[in-house]
């Protein structure tokens, strides 16, 4: 049985933390290879700041439309969850309407609201 030294595990964690996904490059390649007819979106992709998964979802919808309906086993970071719930609150949407807008389950939206502690009152 092989045991890793704590120093090796710490070094590995540091390497993983320094790695980041270059979403701009990914979307640029998708547009170049799969959708050359959508070149006008390339300028939008290159100028857009991609900070969280919410930004990735919006670009994904712009490029793929509703073609990409399978949404199983996706995870969302806390900032994306908060943005989705704020969008729901600001636009006075039900859980079903919000779920349809973001291609989620209504139960997921409900669970997020319980977990985050969002209420149904309008944003002040």
MOPAC internal coordinates of N, CA, C and O (Angstrom, degrees):
PM7 1SCF
backbone

  N    0.0000 0     0.00 0     0.00 0    0    0    0
  C    1.4402 1     0.00 0     0.00 0    1    0    0
  C    1.5284 1   108.76 1     0.00 0    2    1    0
  O    1.2310 1   120.52 1   -45.49 1    3    2    1
  N    1.3325 1   116.60 1   134.51 1    3    2    1
  C    1.4604 1   121.47 1  -177.12 1    5    3    2
  C    1.5244 1   108.82 1  -102.88 1    6    5    3
  O    1.2310 1   121.06 1   -49.69 1    7    6    5
  N    1.3326 1   115.57 1   130.31 1    7    6    5
  C    1.4584 1   120.69 1   176.75 1    9    7    6
  C    1.5169 1   108.51 1  -110.64 1   10    9    7
  O    1.2310 1   120.37 1   -47.81 1   11   10    9
  N    1.3262 1   116.90 1   132.19 1   11   10    9
  C    1.4535 1   120.98 1   177.53 1   13   11   10
  C    1.5126 1   109.69 1   -84.67 1   14   13   11
  O    1.2310 1   120.87 1   -40.35 1   15   14   13
  N    1.2977 1   115.95 1   139.65 1   15   14   13
  C    1.4524 1   120.13 1   176.42 1   17   15   14
  C    1.5267 1   109.07 1   -71.55 1   18   17   15
  O    1.2310 1   119.20 1   -33.75 1   19   18   17
  N    1.3236 1   119.12 1   146.25 1   19   18   17
  C    1.4691 1   121.58 1   178.56 1   21   19   18
  C    1.5204 1   112.91 1   -55.04 1   22   21   19
  O    1.2310 1   120.13 1   146.82 1   23   22   21
  N    1.3375 1   117.37 1   -33.18 1   23   22   21
  C    1.4601 1   120.78 1  -179.82 1   25   23   22
  C    1.5324 1   110.57 1   -64.07 1   26   25   23
  O    1.2310 1   120.36 1   140.62 1   27   26   25
  N    1.3333 1   116.92 1   -39.38 1   27   26   25
  C    1.4577 1   120.52 1   179.21 1   29   27   26
  C    1.5249 1   111.10 1   -65.34 1   30   29   27
  O    1.2310 1   120.21 1   138.35 1   31   30   29
  N    1.3178 1   117.21 1   -41.65 1   31   30   29
  C    1.4619 1   121.67 1   179.68 1   33   31   30
  C    1.5238 1   109.83 1   -65.35 1   34   33   31
  O    1.2310 1   119.99 1   137.49 1   35   34   33
  N    1.3239 1   117.63 1   -42.51 1   35   34   33
  C    1.4604 1   121.49 1   178.01 1   37   35   34
  C    1.5179 1   110.74 1   -62.31 1   38   37   35
  O    1.2310 1   120.26 1   136.80 1   39   38   37
  N    1.3283 1   117.11 1   -43.20 1   39   38   37
  C    1.4566 1   121.07 1   178.14 1   41   39   38
  C    1.5150 1   112.09 1   -61.99 1   42   41   39
  O    1.2310 1   120.74 1   140.18 1   43   42   41
  N    1.3421 1   116.20 1   -39.82 1   43   42   41
  C    1.4516 1   121.39 1   178.36 1   45   43   42
  C    1.5294 1   110.46 1   -64.48 1   46   45   43
  O    1.2310 1   119.98 1   138.01 1   47   46   45
  N    1.3283 1   117.64 1   -41.99 1   47   46   45
  C    1.4625 1   121.34 1   178.28 1   49   47   46
  C    1.5211 1   110.64 1   -62.26 1   50   49   47
  O    1.2310 1   119.96 1   140.62 1   51   50   49
  N    1.3245 1   117.67 1   -39.38 1   51   50   49
  C    1.4608 1   120.71 1   178.75 1   53   51   50
  C    1.5243 1   111.28 1   -64.99 1   54   53   51
  O    1.2310 1   120.33 1   140.19 1   55   54   53
  N    1.3143 1   116.98 1   -39.81 1   55   54   53
  C    1.4617 1   120.69 1   178.86 1   57   55   54
  C    1.5199 1   109.91 1   -64.77 1   58   57   55
  O    1.2310 1   120.23 1   135.22 1   59   58   57
  N    1.3276 1   117.16 1   -44.78 1   59   58   57
  C    1.4629 1   121.37 1  -179.85 1   61   59   58
  C    1.5253 1   110.44 1   -63.46 1   62   61   59
  O    1.2310 1   119.54 1   139.03 1   63   62   61
  N    1.3290 1   118.48 1   -40.97 1   63   62   61
  C    1.4631 1   121.53 1   179.54 1   65   63   62
  C    1.5200 1   112.18 1   -64.58 1   66   65   63
  O    1.2310 1   119.85 1   149.45 1   67   66   65
  N    1.3306 1   117.89 1   -30.55 1   67   66   65
  C    1.4653 1   121.30 1  -179.40 1   69   67   66
  C    1.5272 1   111.91 1   -79.12 1   70   69   67
  O    1.2310 1   120.51 1   158.65 1   71   70   69
  N    1.3248 1   116.64 1   -21.35 1   71   70   69
  C    1.4625 1   120.07 1   179.63 1   73   71   70
  C    1.5191 1   108.67 1   -76.68 1   74   73   71
  O    1.2310 1   121.02 1   -41.19 1   75   74   73
  N    1.3064 1   115.65 1   138.81 1   75   74   73
  C    1.4580 1   119.39 1   175.13 1   77   75   74
  C    1.5198 1   108.58 1  -140.01 1   78   77   75
  O    1.2310 1   121.37 1   -24.26 1   79   78   77
  N    1.3023 1   114.98 1   155.74 1   79   78   77
  C    1.4559 1   120.72 1  -178.12 1   81   79   78
  C    1.5160 1   108.73 1   -87.14 1   82   81   79
  O    1.2310 1   120.53 1   -50.47 1   83   82   81
  N    1.3208 1   116.58 1   129.53 1   83   82   81
  C    1.4566 1   121.39 1   178.72 1   85   83   82
  C    1.5314 1   108.48 1   -91.92 1   86   85   83
  O    1.2310 1   121.32 1   -95.17 1   87   86   85
  N    1.3424 1   115.07 1    84.83 1   87   86   85
  C    1.4589 1   119.93 1  -176.68 1   89   87   86
  C    1.5252 1   111.87 1   -64.06 1   90   89   87
  O    1.2310 1   119.94 1   146.06 1   91   90   89
  N    1.3137 1   117.72 1   -33.94 1   91   90   89
  C    1.4665 1   119.93 1   179.37 1   93   91   90
  C    1.5286 1   110.16 1   -59.62 1   94   93   91
  O    1.2310 1   120.94 1   136.66 1   95   94   93
  N    1.3117 1   115.81 1   -43.34 1   95   94   93
  C    1.4629 1   120.83 1   179.63 1   97   95   94
  C    1.5322 1   110.95 1   -66.26 1   98   97   95
  O    1.2310 1   120.54 1   140.22 1   99   98   97
  N    1.3265 1   116.58 1   -39.78 1   99   98   97
  C    1.4625 1   120.91 1   179.47 1  101   99   98
  C    1.5238 1   110.15 1   -62.96 1  102  101   99
  O    1.2310 1   120.69 1   131.05 1  103  102  101
  N    1.3554 1   116.29 1   -48.95 1  103  102  101
  C    1.4568 1   119.40 1  -179.32 1  105  103  102
  C    1.5255 1   111.60 1   -66.84 1  106  105  103
  O    1.2310 1   120.13 1   145.57 1  107  106  105
  N    1.3204 1   117.36 1   -34.43 1  107  106  105
  C    1.4620 1   120.78 1   176.98 1  109  107  106
  C    1.5264 1   110.17 1   -63.24 1  110  109  107
  O    1.2310 1   120.21 1   135.82 1  111  110  109
  N    1.3230 1   117.21 1   -44.18 1  111  110  109
  C    1.4601 1   121.09 1   178.55 1  113  111  110
  C    1.5318 1   111.56 1   -64.95 1  114  113  111
  O    1.2310 1   120.39 1   139.88 1  115  114  113
  N    1.3284 1   116.86 1   -40.12 1  115  114  113
  C    1.4656 1   119.94 1   178.33 1  117  115  114
  C    1.5184 1   110.15 1   -60.73 1  118  117  115
  O    1.2310 1   120.90 1   134.28 1  119  118  117
  N    1.3453 1   115.88 1   -45.72 1  119  118  117
  C    1.4641 1   119.51 1  -179.68 1  121  119  118
  C    1.5259 1   111.42 1   -65.13 1  122  121  119
  O    1.2310 1   120.36 1   139.46 1  123  122  121
  N    1.3309 1   116.93 1   -40.54 1  123  122  121
  C    1.4703 1   120.45 1  -179.94 1  125  123  122
  C    1.5246 1   112.15 1   -66.13 1  126  125  123
  O    1.2310 1   120.57 1   136.31 1  127  126  125
  N    1.3229 1   116.52 1   -43.69 1  127  126  125
  C    1.4578 1   120.52 1  -172.04 1  129  127  126
  C    1.5298 1   114.29 1   -90.25 1  130  129  127
  O    1.2310 1   120.35 1   139.32 1  131  130  129
  N    1.3300 1   116.93 1   -40.68 1  131  130  129
  C    1.4594 1   119.07 1  -172.48 1  133  131  130
  C    1.5272 1   113.64 1  -101.82 1  134  133  131
  O    1.2310 1   120.32 1   147.84 1  135  134  133
  N    1.3374 1   116.99 1   -32.16 1  135  134  133
  C    1.4611 1   120.67 1  -176.66 1  137  135  134
  C    1.5268 1   111.53 1  -130.20 1  138  137  135
  O    1.2310 1   119.57 1  -116.39 1  139  138  137
  N    1.3408 1   118.42 1    63.61 1  139  138  137
  C    1.4675 1   118.85 1   179.93 1  141  139  138
  C    1.5349 1   112.89 1   -63.43 1  142  141  139
  O    1.2310 1   120.33 1   158.82 1  143  142  141
  N    1.3384 1   116.98 1   -21.18 1  143  142  141
  C    1.4698 1   120.17 1   178.59 1  145  143  142
  C    1.5301 1   112.57 1   -74.42 1  146  145  143
  O    1.2310 1   120.25 1   169.21 1  147  146  145
  N    1.3267 1   117.12 1   -10.79 1  147  146  145
  C    1.4692 1   121.15 1  -179.96 1  149  147  146
  C    1.5287 1   111.15 1  -104.99 1  150  149  147
  O    1.2310 1   120.23 1  -141.23 1  151  150  149
  N    1.3200 1   117.16 1    38.77 1  151  150  149
  C    1.4636 1   121.79 1  -177.60 1  153  151  150
  C    1.5284 1   112.88 1   -61.06 1  154  153  151
  O    1.2310 1   120.15 1   153.12 1  155  154  153
  N    1.3641 1   117.31 1   -26.88 1  155  154  153
  C    1.4606 1   119.50 1  -179.14 1  157  155  154
  C    1.5305 1   111.60 1   -64.88 1  158  157  155
  O    1.2310 1   120.11 1   157.03 1  159  158  157
  N    1.3372 1   117.40 1   -22.97 1  159  158  157
  C    1.4615 1   120.59 1   177.45 1  161  159  158
  C    1.5241 1   111.80 1   -74.99 1  162  161  159
  O    1.2310 1   120.32 1   160.30 1  163  162  161
  N    1.3212 1   116.99 1   -19.70 1  163  162  161
  C    1.4618 1   120.71 1  -177.79 1  165  163  162
  C    1.5276 1   111.21 1   -60.16 1  166  165  163
  O    1.2310 1   120.20 1   137.77 1  167  166  165
  N    1.3243 1   117.23 1   -42.23 1  167  166  165
  C    1.4692 1   120.33 1   178.95 1  169  167  166
  C    1.5264 1   110.70 1   -62.34 1  170  169  167
  O    1.2310 1   120.48 1   140.51 1  171  170  169
  N    1.3406 1   116.69 1   -39.49 1  171  170  169
  C    1.4660 1   120.78 1   178.47 1  173  171  170
  C    1.5227 1   110.20 1   -64.14 1  174  173  171
  O    1.2310 1   120.72 1   136.16 1  175  174  173
  N    1.3294 1   116.22 1   -43.84 1  175  174  173
  C    1.4681 1   120.67 1  -179.71 1  177  175  174
  C    1.5235 1   110.69 1   -62.46 1  178  177  175
  O    1.2310 1   120.35 1   136.20 1  179  178  177
  N    1.3215 1   116.94 1   -43.80 1  179  178  177
  C    1.4585 1   120.23 1  -175.86 1  181  179  178
  C    1.5269 1   112.78 1   -70.45 1  182  181  179
  O    1.2310 1   119.81 1   149.21 1  183  182  181
  N    1.3342 1   117.96 1   -30.79 1  183  182  181
  C    1.4665 1   119.04 1  -179.44 1  185  183  182
  C    1.5253 1   112.82 1   -89.43 1  186  185  183
  O    1.2310 1   120.01 1   163.59 1  187  186  185
  N    1.3337 1   117.58 1   -16.41 1  187  186  185
  C    1.4657 1   121.17 1  -176.27 1  189  187  186
  C    1.5226 1   111.03 1   -75.16 1  190  189  187
  O    1.2310 1   121.27 1   -43.87 1  191  190  189
  N    1.3125 1   115.18 1   136.13 1  191  190  189
  C    1.4583 1   122.05 1   174.29 1  193  191  190
  C    1.5226 1   107.51 1   -83.00 1  194  193  191
  O    1.2310 1   119.82 1   -57.64 1  195  194  193
  N    1.3191 1   117.95 1   122.36 1  195  194  193
  C    1.4609 1   121.90 1  -179.06 1  197  195  194
  C    1.5260 1   107.42 1  -106.06 1  198  197  195
  O    1.2310 1   121.41 1   -79.22 1  199  198  197
  N    1.3350 1   114.90 1   100.78 1  199  198  197
  C    1.4654 1   120.47 1  -175.58 1  201  199  198
  C    1.5179 1   113.76 1  -101.20 1  202  201  199
  O    1.2310 1   120.01 1   149.53 1  203  202  201
  N    1.3230 1   117.58 1   -30.47 1  203  202  201
  C    1.4517 1   119.76 1  -176.51 1  205  203  202
  C    1.5251 1   110.30 1  -152.29 1  206  205  203
  O    1.2310 1   121.37 1     3.79 1  207  206  205
  N    1.3063 1   114.98 1  -176.21 1  207  206  205
  C    1.4575 1   120.48 1  -174.85 1  209  207  206
  C    1.5250 1   111.89 1   -66.97 1  210  209  207
  O    1.2310 1   119.86 1   153.91 1  211  210  209
  N    1.3281 1   117.88 1   -26.09 1  211  210  209
  C    1.4668 1   121.87 1   177.17 1  213  211  210
  C    1.5266 1   109.63 1   -60.73 1  214  213  211
  O    1.2310 1   120.15 1   137.89 1  215  214  213
  N    1.3233 1   117.32 1   -42.11 1  215  214  213
  C    1.4705 1   121.48 1   177.48 1  217  215  214
  C    1.5262 1   111.18 1   -64.98 1  218  217  215
  O    1.2310 1   120.64 1   140.73 1  219  218  217
  N    1.3251 1   116.37 1   -39.27 1  219  218  217
  C    1.4579 1   120.59 1   177.97 1  221  219  218
  C    1.5282 1   110.17 1   -64.02 1  222  221  219
  O    1.2310 1   120.49 1   138.23 1  223  222  221
  N    1.3442 1   116.66 1   -41.77 1  223  222  221
  C    1.4632 1   120.38 1   178.27 1  225  223  222
  C    1.5242 1   111.66 1   -61.42 1  226  225  223
  O    1.2310 1   120.27 1   137.08 1  227  226  225
  N    1.3318 1   117.09 1   -42.92 1  227  226  225
  C    1.4672 1   119.60 1  -178.22 1  229  227  226
  C    1.5300 1   111.05 1   -66.44 1  230  229  227
  O    1.2310 1   119.88 1   138.44 1  231  230  229
  N    1.3324 1   117.83 1   -41.56 1  231  230  229
  C    1.4677 1   120.37 1   176.70 1  233  231  230
  C    1.5268 1   111.29 1   -65.92 1  234  233  231
  O    1.2310 1   121.18 1   140.21 1  235  234  233
  N    1.3143 1   115.34 1   -39.79 1  235  234  233
  C    1.4580 1   120.25 1   178.55 1  237  235  234
  C    1.5255 1   111.15 1   -59.45 1  238  237  235
  O    1.2310 1   120.82 1   137.37 1  239  238  237
  N    1.3304 1   116.03 1   -42.63 1  239  238  237
  C    1.4634 1   120.24 1   179.88 1  241  239  238
  C    1.5260 1   110.74 1   -67.99 1  242  241  239
  O    1.2310 1   120.01 1   143.15 1  243  242  241
  N    1.3532 1   117.58 1   -36.85 1  243  242  241
  C    1.4602 1   120.74 1   178.30 1  245  243  242
  C    1.5279 1   111.17 1   -63.19 1  246  245  243
  O    1.2310 1   120.53 1   139.58 1  247  246  245
  N    1.3193 1   116.59 1   -40.42 1  247  246  245
  C    1.4644 1   120.90 1  -175.71 1  249  247  246
  C    1.5275 1   111.44 1   -81.18 1  250  249  247
  O    1.2310 1   120.32 1   129.54 1  251  250  249
  N    1.3251 1   116.99 1   -50.46 1  251  250  249
  C    1.4549 1   121.12 1  -173.07 1  253  251  250
  C    1.5210 1   113.74 1   -93.12 1  254  253  251
  O    1.2310 1   119.92 1   163.51 1  255  254  253
  N    1.3281 1   117.77 1   -16.49 1  255  254  253
  C    1.4654 1   120.25 1  -175.71 1  257  255  254
  C    1.5089 1   109.37 1    66.94 1  258  257  255
  O    1.2310 1   120.54 1    40.27 1  259  258  257
  N    1.3144 1   116.57 1  -139.73 1  259  258  257
  C    1.4609 1   121.47 1   179.25 1  261  259  258
  C    1.5191 1   112.06 1   -94.76 1  262  261  259
  O    1.2310 1   120.53 1  -169.05 1  263  262  261
  N    1.3209 1   116.59 1    10.95 1  263  262  261
  C    1.4599 1   121.71 1  -178.97 1  265  263  262
  C    1.5292 1   110.84 1   -65.28 1  266  265  263
  O    1.2310 1   120.35 1   149.37 1  267  266  265
  N    1.3254 1   116.93 1   -30.63 1  267  266  265
  C    1.4578 1   122.70 1  -174.32 1  269  267  266
  C    1.5297 1   109.90 1   -95.51 1  270  269  267
  O    1.2310 1   119.85 1  -107.65 1  271  270  269
  N    1.3322 1   117.89 1    72.35 1  271  270  269
  C    1.4631 1   122.06 1  -173.16 1  273  271  270
  C    1.5218 1   113.65 1   -86.18 1  274  273  271
  O    1.2310 1   118.98 1   156.30 1  275  274  273
  N    1.3103 1   119.55 1   -23.70 1  275  274  273
  C    1.4583 1   121.24 1  -177.36 1  277  275  274
  C    1.5139 1   108.64 1   -70.20 1  278  277  275
  O    1.2310 1   120.94 1   -57.79 1  279  278  277
  N    1.3243 1   115.81 1   122.21 1  279  278  277
  C    1.4631 1   120.53 1  -173.41 1  281  279  278
  C    1.5274 1   111.16 1  -131.73 1  282  281  279
  O    1.2310 1   119.96 1  -153.85 1  283  282  281
  N    1.3218 1   117.69 1    26.15 1  283  282  281
  C    1.4475 1   120.59 1  -177.82 1  285  283  282
  C    1.5263 1   110.67 1   -77.97 1  286  285  283
  O    1.2310 1   121.58 1   -31.74 1  287  286  285
  N    1.2975 1   114.58 1   148.26 1  287  286  285
  C    1.4589 1   123.57 1   172.65 1  289  287  286
  C    1.5252 1   113.95 1    61.08 1  290  289  287
  O    1.2310 1   120.13 1  -147.52 1  291  290  289
  N    1.3188 1   117.36 1    32.48 1  291  290  289
  C    1.4551 1   119.91 1   175.28 1  293  291  290
  C    1.5176 1   108.30 1   -96.04 1  294  293  291
  O    1.2310 1   120.96 1   -32.45 1  295  294  293
  N    1.3035 1   115.78 1   147.55 1  295  294  293
  C    1.4597 1   119.60 1   175.56 1  297  295  294
  C    1.5237 1   108.18 1  -118.00 1  298  297  295
  O    1.2310 1   121.14 1   -31.20 1  299  298  297
  N    1.3080 1   115.42 1   148.80 1  299  298  297
  C    1.4534 1   121.67 1  -176.53 1  301  299  298
  C    1.5217 1   108.71 1  -123.62 1  302  301  299
  O    1.2310 1   121.09 1   -43.65 1  303  302  301
  N    1.3269 1   115.52 1   136.35 1  303  302  301
  C    1.4524 1   119.50 1   179.12 1  305  303  302
  C    1.5322 1   109.50 1   -76.17 1  306  305  303
  O    1.2310 1   119.83 1   -19.70 1  307  306  305
  N    1.3281 1   117.94 1   160.30 1  307  306  305
  C    1.4725 1   121.21 1  -176.76 1  309  307  306
  C    1.5263 1   114.22 1   -57.12 1  310  309  307
  O    1.2310 1   119.53 1   144.22 1  311  310  309
  N    1.3268 1   118.50 1   -35.78 1  311  310  309
  C    1.4678 1   119.38 1  -179.48 1  313  311  310
  C    1.5228 1   111.30 1   -67.92 1  314  313  311
  O    1.2310 1   120.11 1   144.42 1  315  314  313
  N    1.3430 1   117.40 1   -35.58 1  315  314  313
  C    1.4598 1   120.82 1   177.13 1  317  315  314
  C    1.5246 1   110.65 1   -67.56 1  318  317  315
  O    1.2310 1   120.36 1   137.28 1  319  318  317
  N    1.3099 1   116.91 1   -42.72 1  319  318  317
  C    1.4687 1   120.99 1   177.85 1  321  319  318
  C    1.5179 1   110.13 1   -59.19 1  322  321  319
  O    1.2310 1   120.76 1   134.97 1  323  322  321
  N    1.3219 1   116.15 1   -45.03 1  323  322  321
  C    1.4658 1   120.38 1   179.57 1  325  323  322
  C    1.5237 1   111.04 1   -63.00 1  326  325  323
  O    1.2310 1   120.03 1   138.57 1  327  326  325
  N    1.3350 1   117.55 1   -41.43 1  327  326  325
  C    1.4711 1   120.36 1   179.12 1  329  327  326
  C    1.5270 1   111.36 1   -64.45 1  330  329  327
  O    1.2310 1   120.15 1   139.15 1  331  330  329
  N    1.3283 1   117.32 1   -40.85 1  331  330  329
  C    1.4569 1   120.61 1   178.96 1  333  331  330
  C    1.5308 1   110.14 1   -63.85 1  334  333  331
  O    1.2310 1   120.57 1   136.26 1  335  334  333
  N    1.3298 1   116.52 1   -43.74 1  335  334  333
  C    1.4577 1   119.67 1  -179.28 1  337  335  334
  C    1.5332 1   111.90 1   -69.25 1  338  337  335
  O    1.2310 1   120.16 1   144.87 1  339  338  337
  N    1.3213 1   117.30 1   -35.13 1  339  338  337
  C    1.4679 1   120.00 1   175.52 1  341  339  338
  C    1.5196 1   110.50 1   -67.13 1  342  341  339
  O    1.2310 1   120.27 1   141.04 1  343  342  341
  N    1.3228 1   117.10 1   -38.96 1  343  342  341
  C    1.4658 1   121.11 1   176.85 1  345  343  342
  C    1.5225 1   109.68 1   -60.28 1  346  345  343
  O    1.2310 1   120.87 1   135.97 1  347  346  345
  N    1.3215 1   115.94 1   -44.03 1  347  346  345
  C    1.4620 1   120.65 1   178.67 1  349  347  346
  C    1.5216 1   110.43 1   -60.32 1  350  349  347
  O    1.2310 1   120.60 1   134.62 1  351  350  349
  N    1.3181 1   116.47 1   -45.38 1  351  350  349
  C    1.4554 1   121.29 1  -177.85 1  353  351  350
  C    1.5254 1   111.70 1   -66.79 1  354  353  351
  O    1.2310 1   120.09 1   134.60 1  355  354  353
  N    1.3263 1   117.43 1   -45.40 1  355  354  353
  C    1.4599 1   121.75 1  -177.79 1  357  355  354
  C    1.5285 1   112.14 1   -65.48 1  358  357  355
  O    1.2310 1   120.45 1   146.38 1  359  358  357
  N    1.3303 1   116.74 1   -33.62 1  359  358  357
  C    1.4588 1   120.82 1  -178.03 1  361  359  358
  C    1.5310 1   112.71 1   -98.51 1  362  361  359
  O    1.2310 1   121.11 1  -174.39 1  363  362  361
  N    1.3375 1   115.47 1     5.61 1  363  362  361
  C    1.4748 1   122.44 1   177.93 1  365  363  362
  C    1.5265 1   111.87 1    50.75 1  366  365  363
  O    1.2310 1   121.44 1  -128.37 1  367  366  365
  N    1.3358 1   114.85 1    51.63 1  367  366  365
  C    1.4599 1   121.36 1  -179.76 1  369  367  366
  C    1.5204 1   110.46 1   -97.01 1  370  369  367
  O    1.2310 1   120.66 1   -28.47 1  371  370  369
  N    1.3149 1   116.34 1   151.53 1  371  370  369
  C    1.4593 1   121.07 1   172.97 1  373  371  370
  C    1.5320 1   108.48 1   -78.57 1  374  373  371
  O    1.2310 1   121.00 1    -8.32 1  375  374  373
  N    1.3226 1   115.70 1   171.68 1  375  374  373
  C    1.4655 1   119.44 1   176.71 1  377  375  374
  C    1.5292 1   111.01 1   -62.71 1  378  377  375
  O    1.2310 1   120.44 1   143.23 1  379  378  377
  N    1.3166 1   116.76 1   -36.77 1  379  378  377
  C    1.4669 1   120.57 1  -179.87 1  381  379  378
  C    1.5259 1   110.37 1   -66.82 1  382  381  379
  O    1.2310 1   120.18 1   135.09 1  383  382  381
  N    1.3318 1   117.26 1   -44.91 1  383  382  381
  C    1.4689 1   120.88 1   179.80 1  385  383  382
  C    1.5269 1   111.11 1   -64.08 1  386  385  383
  O    1.2310 1   120.72 1   139.60 1  387  386  385
  N    1.3263 1   116.22 1   -40.40 1  387  386  385
  C    1.4688 1   120.55 1   178.54 1  389  387  386
  C    1.5273 1   110.21 1   -65.59 1  390  389  387
  O    1.2310 1   120.79 1   137.60 1  391  390  389
  N    1.3156 1   116.09 1   -42.40 1  391  390  389
  C    1.4668 1   120.47 1   179.40 1  393  391  390
  C    1.5239 1   110.71 1   -61.90 1  394  393  391
  O    1.2310 1   120.15 1   138.71 1  395  394  393
  N    1.3177 1   117.32 1   -41.29 1  395  394  393
  C    1.4634 1   120.61 1   179.14 1  397  395  394
  C    1.5270 1   110.89 1   -66.86 1  398  397  395
  O    1.2310 1   120.35 1   139.57 1  399  398  397
  N    1.3225 1   116.94 1   -40.43 1  399  398  397
  C    1.4692 1   121.87 1  -178.84 1  401  399  398
  C    1.5334 1   110.92 1   -61.16 1  402  401  399
  O    1.2310 1   120.63 1   137.10 1  403  402  401
  N    1.3368 1   116.41 1   -42.90 1  403  402  401
  C    1.4658 1   120.73 1  -174.73 1  405  403  402
  C    1.5314 1   113.07 1  -104.70 1  406  405  403
  O    1.2310 1   120.38 1  -168.74 1  407  406  405
  N    1.3481 1   116.88 1    11.26 1  407  406  405
  C    1.4596 1   121.38 1   178.25 1  409  407  406
  C    1.5312 1   111.84 1    56.72 1  410  409  407
  O    1.2310 1   121.47 1  -128.34 1  411  410  409
  N    1.3308 1   114.80 1    51.66 1  411  410  409
  C    1.4589 1   122.43 1   179.56 1  413  411  410
  C    1.5167 1   109.34 1  -121.85 1  414  413  411
  O    1.2310 1   121.03 1    -7.03 1  415  414  413
  N    1.2983 1   115.63 1   172.97 1  415  414  413
  C    1.4545 1   121.09 1   170.87 1  417  415  414
  C    1.5282 1   108.07 1   -85.20 1  418  417  415
  O    1.2310 1   120.50 1   -35.26 1  419  418  417
  N    1.3342 1   116.64 1   144.74 1  419  418  417
  C    1.4716 1   119.11 1   177.48 1  421  419  418
  C    1.5180 1   110.47 1   -64.18 1  422  421  419
  O    1.2310 1   120.78 1   151.03 1  423  422  421
  N    1.3281 1   116.12 1   -28.97 1  423  422  421
  C    1.4675 1   120.09 1   177.32 1  425  423  422
  C    1.5263 1   111.41 1   -68.44 1  426  425  423
  O    1.2310 1   120.52 1   147.22 1  427  426  425
  N    1.3212 1   116.62 1   -32.78 1  427  426  425
  C    1.4566 1   120.50 1   176.70 1  429  427  426
  C    1.5248 1   110.16 1   -64.86 1  430  429  427
  O    1.2310 1   120.76 1   134.27 1  431  430  429
  N    1.3400 1   116.15 1   -45.73 1  431  430  429
  C    1.4645 1   120.37 1   179.22 1  433  431  430
  C    1.5220 1   109.86 1   -60.89 1  434  433  431
  O    1.2310 1   120.43 1   136.05 1  435  434  433
  N    1.3157 1   116.79 1   -43.95 1  435  434  433
  C    1.4574 1   121.33 1   179.43 1  437  435  434
  C    1.5289 1   111.47 1   -62.34 1  438  437  435
  O    1.2310 1   120.72 1   136.34 1  439  438  437
  N    1.3249 1   116.23 1   -43.66 1  439  438  437
  C    1.4715 1   120.30 1   179.21 1  441  439  438
  C    1.5248 1   110.97 1   -63.89 1  442  441  439
  O    1.2310 1   120.07 1   139.62 1  443  442  441
  N    1.3392 1   117.46 1   -40.38 1  443  442  441
  C    1.4557 1   120.58 1   177.83 1  445  443  442
  C    1.5212 1   110.77 1   -61.08 1  446  445  443
  O    1.2310 1   120.73 1   136.78 1  447  446  445
  N    1.3391 1   116.20 1   -43.22 1  447  446  445
  C    1.4617 1   120.29 1  -179.01 1  449  447  446
  C    1.5243 1   111.02 1   -62.26 1  450  449  447
  O    1.2310 1   120.56 1   140.05 1  451  450  449
  N    1.3255 1   116.54 1   -39.95 1  451  450  449
  C    1.4686 1   120.04 1   178.22 1  453  451  450
  C    1.5267 1   110.88 1   -68.11 1  454  453  451
  O    1.2310 1   120.89 1   137.48 1  455  454  453
  N    1.3203 1   115.91 1   -42.52 1  455  454  453
  C    1.4625 1   120.43 1  -177.20 1  457  455  454
  C    1.5223 1   111.70 1   -68.00 1  458  457  455
  O    1.2310 1   120.59 1   136.46 1  459  458  457
  N    1.3322 1   116.48 1   -43.54 1  459  458  457
  C    1.4623 1   121.31 1  -176.18 1  461  459  458
  C    1.5274 1   110.72 1   -81.75 1  462  461  459
  O    1.2310 1   120.44 1   155.46 1  463  462  461
  N    1.3171 1   116.77 1   -24.54 1  463  462  461
  C    1.4498 1   120.43 1   179.96 1  465  463  462
  C    1.5181 1   113.52 1    87.28 1  466  465  463
  O    1.2310 1   120.25 1  -153.92 1  467  466  465
  N    1.3318 1   117.12 1    26.08 1  467  466  465
  C    1.4537 1   120.45 1   176.40 1  469  467  466
  C    1.5108 1   108.73 1   -74.23 1  470  469  467
  O    1.2310 1   121.23 1   -37.93 1  471  470  469
  N    1.3457 1   115.25 1   142.07 1  471  470  469
  C    1.4606 1   119.12 1   174.98 1  473  471  470
  C    1.5113 1   109.54 1  -108.12 1  474  473  471
  O    1.2310 1   120.21 1    -2.30 1  475  474  473
  N    1.2981 1   117.20 1   177.70 1  475  474  473
  C    1.4582 1   121.73 1  -175.12 1  477  475  474
  C    1.5236 1   113.48 1   -92.84 1  478  477  475
  O    1.2310 1   119.56 1  -169.81 1  479  478  477
  N    1.3085 1   118.44 1    10.19 1  479  478  477
  C    1.4531 1   119.64 1  -179.33 1  481  479  478
  C    1.5148 1   110.50 1   -81.81 1  482  481  479
  O    1.2310 1   120.57 1   -23.11 1  483  482  481
  N    1.3233 1   116.51 1   156.89 1  483  482  481
  C    1.4597 1   121.41 1  -178.41 1  485  483  482
  C    1.5199 1   110.74 1   -69.65 1  486  485  483
  O    1.2310 1   120.86 1   -24.85 1  487  486  485
  N    1.3225 1   115.96 1   155.15 1  487  486  485
  C    1.4558 1   121.60 1   178.77 1  489  487  486
  C    1.5132 1   108.67 1   -73.82 1  490  489  487
  O    1.2310 1   120.49 1   -46.10 1  491  490  489
  N    1.3255 1   116.67 1   133.90 1  491  490  489
  C    1.4793 1   120.50 1  -179.40 1  493  491  490
  C    1.5070 1   111.12 1   -82.23 1  494  493  491
  O    1.2310 1   120.10 1   180.00 1  495  494  493

